[in-house]
């Protein structure tokens, strides 16, 4: 029986999906929430499919029947109406994007803002590609090095020489790491612009790498011998600074977290009952959704955290800044290390290198060390090591904390026998 406007208006939601047929493949579907949507059922290549026509009452019953007839003609011609609808939308979007770019409305600055939104937006249940901290770092670089030169330039007028000039200016200041970071964003940004049809030609593809000196990353300062490590531990005990900063540095030697991960650690990630820290991070995670690093607590770490809880336990952060409502920063612990002269021996990120080197020498399994460092393990070993090896890592971290205590007291390397561990 054909539908009428009166019947459509009077049909109320029931908490279940309702389907009211109008004939000829057209039906009105009423969702649990009460939204009324016209759909056309068609068959192509032996498969039944649905084509969404639109919502009622924005689309009237008469309009829905007309659009159903048009879709039916497409099917007869061998054209999938869903593909046709997508193609039409794409053509409209391309035309609008081209008009915007050609009318000089799409400047480099506007493109960059749109790109930032794209990179920091959640799609469905997938988290943004860029964490807030990543976005902020890129934003600062571009505000300082690029926007003064290109901000007001229409995107369609930008060529590779202008991009090269920006990169060479950064290089002349000696900040090669910043130059490479800006270059990597140029590549992504103009690929995005071409995908959005703002430009016909991607100038970033033609940047000449021959113009730039090679950036060799400096190895992070760290120690690799018991004697050097004893000096570091002694200096840590004698350092001046706030309780939060000094506690962060001392804890960092035990838990292998990156400085940026360590300073932002929250109390809701600390489980005293399970004797574990469950730190959420995006490092080493390819999904963009973040993952949890499980850090078993040694007795020494548990003691330090209990002492901190007495001071900052009523705040969200383990290392709550005494100056702000947030946590201390990795910059503050780096500054403290420099101010106390420890940076001639080691830097906070170097704690991880020291732990990795010395635990390998002591005899611990390399995969267990890599897992605790949150490094990606490749190949078949990486698939196998999705098993967390938690108990082995618990023993390893307790051994490491005991080892640090032993070194500080003047002890020697404590070898282990993996066959009996």
C-alpha positions in Angstrom: 0.0 0.0 0.0 1.4 3.4 -1.1 2.3 5.9 1.6 0.6 9.2 2.3 1.9 12.3 4.0 -0.8 11.9 6.7 0.4 8.3 7.5 4.0 9.4 7.6 3.3 12.3 10.0 1.2 10.1 12.3 3.6 7.2 12.5 5.6 7.6 15.7 8.8 5.9 16.8 8.4 2.6 18.7 11.9 2.1 20.0 12.5 -0.3 17.0 13.4 0.4 13.4 10.3 0.6 11.3 10.1 0.1 7.5 7.1 1.5 5.6 6.9 0.5 1.9 5.7 2.9 -0.8 6.2 0.4 -3.7 8.7 0.4 -6.5 11.6 -0.2 -4.2 10.9 3.0 -2.2 10.4 2.8 1.6 10.4 5.1 4.6 12.7 3.9 7.4 12.0 5.3 10.9 14.9 4.9 13.3 14.7 4.1 17.0 15.2 7.9 17.7 12.4 8.8 15.3 14.4 10.1 12.3 12.5 9.4 9.0 14.6 8.5 6.0 13.5 7.6 2.4 15.5 4.7 0.9 15.4 3.0 -2.4 16.1 -0.7 -2.6 17.8 -1.8 -5.9 19.7 -4.8 -7.3 22.9 -4.7 -9.3 25.2 -7.6 -10.2 23.0 -9.9 -8.3 23.3 -8.0 -5.0 20.6 -6.0 -3.2 21.7 -2.5 -2.0 20.1 0.5 -0.4 20.3 4.1 -1.8 19.6 6.8 0.8 17.4 9.5 -0.8 17.0 11.8 2.2 15.2 12.7 5.4 11.5 13.5 5.7 10.2 16.2 5.7 13.2 18.0 4.1 12.5 15.6 1.2 8.7 15.3 0.6 7.0 12.1 -0.4 6.6 13.4 -4.0 10.2 14.4 -4.2 11.3 11.0 -2.9 9.3 9.3 -5.6 10.9 11.5 -8.3 14.4 10.8 -7.0 13.5 7.1 -6.8 12.6 7.1 -10.4 15.8 8.9 -11.3 17.8 6.3 -9.4 15.9 3.5 -11.1 16.9 4.9 -14.5 20.6 4.9 -13.4 20.3 1.2 -12.4 18.8 0.4 -15.8 21.8 2.1 -17.4 24.2 0.0 -15.3 25.1 2.9 -13.0 25.1 2.4 -9.2 23.1 5.4 -7.8 25.3 5.4 -4.7 28.4 5.8 -6.8 26.7 8.5 -8.9 25.7 10.4 -5.7 29.3 10.3 -4.4 30.6 11.4 -7.8 28.3 14.4 -7.8 29.3 15.4 -4.3 32.9 15.1 -5.2 32.4 17.3 -8.3 30.6 19.9 -6.3 33.3 19.9 -3.6 36.1 20.1 -6.2 34.4 23.0 -7.9 33.9 24.9 -4.6 37.5 24.2 -3.6 38.9 25.4 -6.9 36.7 28.6 -6.8 37.9 29.3 -3.3 41.6 28.9 -4.2 41.3 30.7 -7.5 39.6 33.7 -5.8 42.7 34.0 -3.6 40.7 33.2 -0.5 42.8 30.1 0.3 46.0 31.6 1.6 48.8 29.5 3.0 47.7 30.5 6.5 44.1 29.4 5.9 45.3 26.1 4.4 47.5 25.4 7.4 44.7 26.1 9.8 42.4 23.6 7.9 45.2 21.1 7.9 45.7 21.4 11.6 42.0 20.8 12.1 42.3 17.7 10.0 45.2 16.3 11.9 43.8 17.0 15.3 40.2 15.8 14.6 38.7 12.5 15.8 37.0 10.4 13.2 34.5 8.0 14.6 36.2 6.0 17.4 39.7 6.8 16.0 41.7 9.4 17.9 43.4 12.3 16.2 46.6 11.6 14.2 48.4 14.4 16.1 48.4 14.7 19.9 47.9 18.2 21.3 51.7 18.4 22.1 52.6 17.5 18.5 50.2 20.1 17.1 51.6 22.8 19.5 55.2 22.1 18.5 54.4 22.3 14.7 52.3 25.5 15.2 55.2 27.2 17.0 57.7 26.3 14.3 55.4 27.6 11.5 54.6 30.8 13.3 58.2 31.5 13.8 59.8 30.3 10.5 57.1 30.1 7.8 54.1 32.2 8.3 56.0 35.5 8.2 57.1 34.6 4.7 54.1 32.6 3.2 51.1 33.3 5.5 49.3 35.7 3.1 50.4 34.1 -0.2 47.6 32.3 -2.1 48.2 28.6 -2.2 47.9 28.4 -6.0 50.9 30.8 -6.3 53.3 28.9 -4.0 56.2 27.1 -5.8 59.0 24.9 -4.6 61.5 27.8 -4.7 59.5 29.6 -2.0 59.5 26.5 0.1 63.2 26.0 -0.4 63.8 29.6 0.7 61.9 29.0 4.0 63.9 25.8 4.7 67.3 27.5 3.8 66.5 30.4 6.2 65.9 27.8 9.0 69.1 26.0 8.1 71.1 29.3 8.2 70.0 29.7 11.8 71.6 26.3 12.5 68.4 24.6 13.6 68.6 21.6 11.3 66.1 19.5 13.3 63.5 22.3 12.9 64.2 22.5 9.2 63.6 18.8 8.8 60.4 19.0 10.9 59.1 21.8 8.7 60.0 19.9 5.5 58.0 16.9 6.7 55.0 19.0 7.3 55.3 20.7 3.9 55.2 17.3 2.3 52.0 16.4 4.2 50.4 19.8 3.9 50.7 20.1 0.1 49.7 16.4 -0.4 46.5 17.3 1.5 46.0 20.5 -0.6 46.3 18.5 -3.8 43.9 15.9 -2.4 41.4 18.7 -1.7 41.9 20.1 -5.2 43.1 23.4 -3.9 46.2 23.0 -6.2 46.9 21.1 -9.4 50.6 20.7 -8.8 52.3 19.8 -5.5 55.4 22.0 -5.1 56.7 20.1 -2.1 57.5 17.1 -4.4 60.0 19.3 -6.2 62.0 20.6 -3.3 65.7 20.0 -4.0 67.3 18.1 -1.1 70.7 18.8 -2.6 70.4 22.3 -1.2 70.4 21.2 2.4 73.2 19.9 4.7 72.6 16.6 6.3 71.3 16.6 9.9 73.1 14.1 12.1 71.1 13.6 15.3 73.2 14.0 18.4 73.4 10.9 20.6 71.7 11.7 23.9 74.2 11.9 26.7 74.2 8.8 28.9 76.5 6.6 31.0 77.3 3.0 30.4 79.6 1.8 33.2 78.9 1.1 36.9 81.5 3.7 37.9 79.8 6.5 35.8 76.4 5.4 37.0 77.5 5.7 40.6 78.7 9.2 40.0 75.3 10.1 38.5 73.4 8.6 41.5 75.6 10.5 43.9 75.1 13.8 42.0 71.3 13.1 41.9 71.3 12.8 45.7 73.1 16.1 46.1 71.1 18.1 43.5 69.1 21.2 44.4 65.6 21.7 43.1 61.9 21.3 44.0 60.8 18.1 45.5 58.6 17.3 42.4 61.5 17.8 39.9 64.0 15.9 41.9 61.6 13.0 42.6 60.8 13.0 38.8 64.5 12.6 38.0 65.1 9.9 40.5 62.0 7.9 39.5 63.0 8.3 35.9 66.0 6.1 36.4 63.8 3.3 37.6 60.8 3.3 35.1 62.4 3.9 31.6 59.7 6.4 30.5 60.5 9.2 28.1 60.7 12.6 29.9 57.5 13.8 28.2 55.7 10.7 29.4 57.1 10.8 32.9 56.3 14.4 33.8 52.7 14.1 32.8 52.0 10.9 34.7 48.6 10.9 36.5 47.5 9.4 39.8 44.7 7.6 38.0 47.4 5.7 36.1 49.0 4.5 39.3 47.6 1.2 40.8 49.1 0.7 44.2 47.1 -2.5 44.7 48.4 -4.2 41.6 51.8 -2.5 42.1 51.7 -1.2 38.5 51.7 2.1 36.5 49.5 2.1 33.4 50.8 5.0 31.4 48.9 6.0 28.3 51.1 7.1 25.4 51.0 7.5 21.6 54.7 6.7 21.1 55.2 3.5 19.2 51.5 3.3 18.4 50.6 3.2 14.7 46.8 3.4 15.2 46.7 7.0 16.5 44.5 5.7 19.4 47.3 5.6 22.0 48.3 2.5 24.0 49.1 1.7 27.6 52.6 1.0 28.8 52.5 -1.2 31.9 55.3 -0.5 34.3 55.6 -2.9 37.2 56.5 -1.1 40.4 59.7 -2.2 42.2 59.7 -1.7 46.0 61.8 1.4 45.5 59.4 2.9 43.0 56.4 2.2 45.3 58.2 3.9 48.2 58.9 7.0 46.1 55.3 7.2 44.8 53.9 6.9 48.3 56.1 9.8 49.3 54.8 11.8 46.4 51.2 10.9 47.0 51.4 12.6 50.4 52.2 15.8 48.6 50.3 15.7 45.3 47.8 12.9 45.8 44.8 15.3 45.9 45.7 16.6 42.4 45.5 14.8 39.0 49.2 14.7 38.5 52.0 12.8 40.2 54.4 15.6 39.5 52.1 18.6 40.1 53.8 21.9 39.4 53.9 24.1 42.5 53.6 27.1 40.1 50.7 26.1 37.9 47.6 23.9 37.9 49.3 21.5 35.5 52.3 19.1 35.8 55.9 20.0 35.7 57.5 20.0 32.2 60.3 18.1 30.6 61.9 21.4 30.1 62.0 22.0 33.9 63.8 18.7 34.6 66.3 19.3 31.7 67.0 22.8 33.2 67.5 21.3 36.6 70.0 18.8 35.2 71.9 21.6 33.5 71.8 24.0 36.5 73.3 21.3 38.7 76.0 20.3 36.1 74.7 16.8 35.6 74.3 17.3 31.9 78.0 16.7 31.3 77.3 13.1 32.2 73.7 12.4 31.4 70.4 14.0 30.3 66.9 12.8 31.4 66.2 11.0 28.1 69.6 9.3 28.4 68.3 7.4 31.5 66.6 5.0 29.0 69.8 4.5 27.1 71.7 3.7 30.3 69.1 1.2 31.5 69.0 -0.5 28.1 72.8 -0.8 27.7 73.4 -2.0 31.2 70.5 -4.4 31.4 71.6 -6.0 28.2 75.1 -6.4 29.7 73.7 -7.9 32.9 72.0 -10.5 30.8 68.3 -9.7 30.5 66.3 -10.7 27.5 66.5 -8.0 24.8 62.8 -8.3 23.9 61.8 -7.7 27.5 64.0 -4.6 27.6 62.6 -3.3 24.3 59.0 -3.9 25.5 59.7 -1.9 28.7 61.2 0.9 26.7 58.1 0.9 24.5 60.1 0.2 21.4 58.5 -1.4 18.3 59.9 -5.0 17.8 59.8 -6.0 14.2 59.1 -9.2 12.3 58.0 -12.5 13.8 59.5 -11.5 17.2 57.3 -8.4 17.2 54.1 -10.5 16.7 55.1 -13.0 19.3 55.9 -10.2 21.8 52.4 -8.9 21.8 52.4 -11.1 24.8 53.3 -8.6 27.5 55.9 -10.7 29.3 54.7 -8.9 32.4 56.1 -11.2 35.1 59.5 -11.3 33.4 59.5 -7.5 33.3 58.5 -7.3 36.9 61.5 -9.3 37.9 63.7 -7.2 35.6 62.6 -3.9 37.0 63.0 -5.1 40.6 66.5 -6.3 39.7 67.3 -2.9 38.1 66.2 -1.0 41.2 68.2 -3.3 43.5 71.1 -2.9 41.1 70.9 0.9 41.3 70.9 0.7 45.1 73.8 -1.7 45.0 75.8 0.6 42.7 75.2 3.6 44.9 76.4 1.6 47.9 79.6 0.5 46.1 78.5 -2.9 44.8 79.4 -4.6 41.5 77.3 -5.8 38.5 74.9 -8.5 39.5 74.9 -11.1 36.8 71.8 -13.3 36.3 71.1 -16.7 34.9 68.1 -16.5 32.5 67.7 -20.2 32.7 66.6 -20.1 36.3 64.9 -16.7 36.3 
